[in-house]
């Protein structure tokens, strides 16, 4: 469905989302601010350690909360801002993410 692994796809998507968020709300120009760069690094580390790896469900359907509460709120804010804008700027990622969410459901462990 997409090139690369599921984790790579998630990393590309979260990178784009944080980029949109930082550019608009933190007025960054081409480089993420320190706060957003730290969130991106944290997100990538969490994805690397995901117990599901390439069978990973979308985060909203996941039964394991791998983000610390403060980071979870940050990524929620990023997603709330970026998701509607992704539909206009990167519809390919939105469509693939939606399809994956429909077909890649995990049972509780």
VENGITA-V810627 format. One record per backbone hydrogen bond with DSSP energy under -1.0 kcal/mol. CO is the residue of the C=O (numbers start at 1). NH is the residue of the N-H. E is the energy in kcal/mol with one decimal. If there is no record, write none. Layout:
# VENGITA-V810627
co: {CO,CO}
nh: {NH,NH}
e: {E,E}
This chain:
# VENGITA-V810627
co: {5,6,7,8,9,10,11,12,13,14,15,16,17,18,19,20,21,22,22,33,34,35,36,37,38,39,40,41,42,43,44,45,47,52,53,58,68,69,70,71,72,73,74,75,76,77,78,79,82,83,85,86,90,91,92,93,94,95,96,97,98,99,100}
nh: {9,10,11,12,13,14,15,16,17,18,19,20,21,22,23,24,25,26,28,37,38,39,40,41,42,43,44,45,46,47,48,49,50,55,56,61,72,73,74,75,76,77,78,79,80,81,82,83,86,87,89,90,94,95,96,97,98,99,100,101,102,103,104}
e: {-2.2,-2.4,-2.4,-2.4,-2.4,-2.8,-2.2,-2.0,-2.5,-2.6,-2.0,-2.5,-2.3,-2.8,-2.3,-2.0,-2.8,-1.6,-1.4,-2.6,-2.2,-1.9,-2.6,-2.3,-2.4,-2.7,-2.5,-2.1,-2.4,-2.4,-2.3,-1.4,-1.2,-2.3,-1.6,-1.5,-2.9,-2.0,-1.8,-2.7,-2.1,-2.3,-2.3,-2.7,-3.0,-1.9,-3.0,-2.7,-2.6,-1.2,-2.4,-2.8,-1.6,-2.8,-2.3,-2.4,-2.5,-2.6,-2.6,-2.2,-1.7,-2.1,-2.6}
